[in-house]
Amino acid sequence: MAPLALQLCGAMCLILVAGGEARLQAGREDPIIGSTVIHAPNVATDAMKASAAIHTYLGESKARDKVWDQTVEARANAPALYPAKLTDLLKAQNKTIDVLGKATELASKSMAAAKDSQTNAETLYKGKMDGLSKDRVGADFKSEAADLKMAMQVP
């Protein structure tokens, strides 16, 4: 065989072996060298913090509702437990109010950041729109082309 044919044959064998190894490695748990690895975000935004705080509030509210149900049941069925259940209810309500305050604070901070971002975007794009109006946007290019055509015609 000619040297060029040997080189081509060697290249084809290398491609086949590499392709087979890639298929074998596809089932492995560790990523293949050079592959892209996508990581979860590690910085919470204001909106993410507010959302987590609201979910926490909803969980605390459920717990408070459960304590309320226990208090109502104690009043009806176990009057001796009623004062202790009222104390538990007060603690649950206070905890819920504290969590709600934190959620409200984070939500207002998130809303302020969103409004600032929107204001900045509106200012930026208004400036871009004003810049477009300075150029020849809206010019009558058809009539200009017709005038140019008439001026360039050879008599």
Secondary structure, DSSP 8 states (H G I E B T S, - for coil): --HHHHHHHHHHHHHHHHHHHHHHHHTSSS--TT--------S--HHHHHHHHHHHHHHHHHHHHHHHHHHHHHHHH-GGGHHHHHHHHHHHHHHHHHHHHHHHHHHHHHHHHHHHHHHHHHHHHHHHHHHHHHTTTT--HHHHHHHHHHHH---
